[in-house]
Amino acid sequence: LQEAKSIILGHLPKPGERSAALSSSLGSVLAEKVVSTLDVPGFGRASMDGYAVISLDTIEAREDRPVSLRLAGSVPMGRRPDLQISPGEAAEVSTGSMMPDGADAVVMIEYSQFQDGQVLIRRPVYSGENVQAAGSDISFGEAVFFPGTPIAAREIGVLAALGREC
């Protein structure tokens, strides 16, 4: 048993043995534990197409009595919001869009209607509904990989998201 362990351990890289660029790390093996130094994503994001709102504004929304909110603008995918949501307002968002400041929920497009500069909300939402919080994929301080982990496409993607090299 000891001889078998020695042979196996002899084939594993030693900590600090060498660094590799992500682009050339496919097929390599990690030599050290990887702990996240940031949240991934680093922002709250919409998990549905619809409207980012303040959930309290939707409490009285019903199919037959929609709540009317002023459209404050939209948040393009891949861009930081340049608007803030105040009570009585909504912002159009797509799946994956960053949540604008002030908003705490997303009303799905199926439960809303845009009409004359107003968004009619036909269903209430609770705080956090249809929103993925910052760090929901990987949290700050989370151990992501351990020594001996083979580097494949998935690992390269995670390491890139963390801003790490191998």
N, C-alpha and C positions, 0 to 999 in steps of 0.2 A: 504494500500500500504506500509506504514512504517513497519507494522508488518511482511509482506511478505519479505521485504528487510532484515529485522533483522534476520528472520529465515534462509534465504539463506546465508547471510554473516556469520552467526554463524556456518555454515557448511564448510566454506572455511578455509584453513590453514592460520595462521597468519605468517607474514614475520619472517624468522628465526626460525620457529617452530621446524623443524628437517631437517637434511640432510639425503639423502639416496644414497647408491651406485647405479650406473646405473643398475647393475645386479638385484637389488631388487626393482626398482622404477616403474615397470609396474603397471598401475592402480592408481598411485599416482597423485597428483595435484600440479602443480608448485605454489610456494608461492611468487615468485618474478619475475621481468622482467629479461630476459636473453638477454644481448647485446654481440655481437661477439667481441672478443679481438684479432681476427686474420682473415686473408683471407682464404677462403676455395674454391678451393684448394689454397695452398700457393705457387703455381708455375704455369707457363703456361704449357698447355698440348695439345697434338695433338688430334684433334677430328676425324681424319681419319687415316687409314693405308696409308703409303706412304713415302715421303721423306721431311725432314725438310730442308728448303732452305732459302736463302736471296732472298726476292721477286724481287729485282732489277735484279738479275741474270737471271730471267725467262722472262723478258719483250719481248724479241724477239722470244720466243718459239712458234712454230707452228707445226701442225700435219705433214706437209711436210718438215719442217726445224727444227728439235728438237735442243734444246740447250743441250750441253754436260757438265755435272758437275762431278767432281771427288768424288767418294764415300769415305767419311772420316771415316765411321764406322756406327754402329747402336746403338740405345738406347733401352736396354731391358726394358720391362714393370716393373714398380715398383723399378727402380734403377735410381740414379742420373746420368746424362750424364757425362762421363769422357772425353768428347771431346768438342771442340768448332768449330763452323762453320765459315769459312773464305770465302771471295768472291771466287766463282768458285767451291764451295764444297756443298755436300748434306750429310745428315745422314738418315739412314733408321729408321722410327718410326712406332709404332703401336698405335691404338686408345687408348688414356689415357696415353701414354708415356710422360715423362717430355720433354719439348723443350730444346734442347741444346743451350748454349749461342751463340749468333750471328745470329741464325735463327729467322725469323719473320713470316714464313708461312709454310704450308705443301701442297705439290703437291700430289694429290690423286694417289694411285697406278695405277689406270686406265689410267692416263695420263702420265705414265712414263714407262721406261724399263731399266733394268740393263743389261749392256753388257761390258765385258772386263774391269771391274773396274770403269766403267763410268755409270752415270745415265743419260739417255736421257729423257729430259723433253719436252713434246709435247703440253703444254698449259701454258700460263703465269698465275701467281697467284699474288694477291695483298697482301700487308702487313696485317697480322692478319687472312688471309684466312685459314680456317680449323684448327684454334687454339682457344682454350678456355683460356682466360686470367686468371691470378691469381685473386681470389676473385669473379669469375663469378658465383659461387654457393651461397656463403655467403660473404659479404664484411665486412671488419673491421668497427666496430661501428654500424653495422646494428642491429636493434631490431629484435630478432628472435622469442621469445616467451614472453607472458605476463602472469601476475598472473592469476591463475584459469585454466590454460591450462592443460587438462588431459594428462598424460604421456602414450603414446602407443609406438609401435615399431618405428614409424617414428621419434618421438621426442627423443627417446633413441639414434637413429642413429645420429641425428643432434647434440645432446649434446656430444656424443662421438667424433664426428668430431671436435667439439670446445674444446675438452679436459676438459669438465665440468662434475661435478657430479650433482645430483638433489638437 
